[in-house]
Amino acid sequence: MFGVRETDAAGLKEMIDNDTENKIRLIDVRSQAEFAQGIIEGAEFVPLHTLPMKLNEFSQDDNIVFYCRSGARSAQACMYLAQNTNLEATNLRGGIIGWYQAGFDIVRPDTVQA
């Protein structure tokens, strides 16, 4: 998407595998019902509509990656973060659908409360 830093599923998998300092914050911006269906392991649940209230929870030390079902809402999250903070995030192009289609695992979340 124009103006948004993106990666595909293979690129995210490589980022996760090489994240020896645990700096990646994988943020799922889908609805609670979607989140409950399955997530990329290690993802945090921050529904898109709650992002404005959570901006102070992100820092320059984080390597933020947003994802949703297909990549559209997470691209919005990236743009919102850039417009309202001095932070930049990465969008998972294709979302969790692309992740799954690339053959990567989806797990059940431990909790589904935001």
Helices and strands as residue ranges (DSSP letters): E 5-7, H 9-17, E 24-28, H 32-37, E 44-45, G 48-50, H 51-54, G 55-57, E 63-67, H 72-84, E 90-92, H 95-101
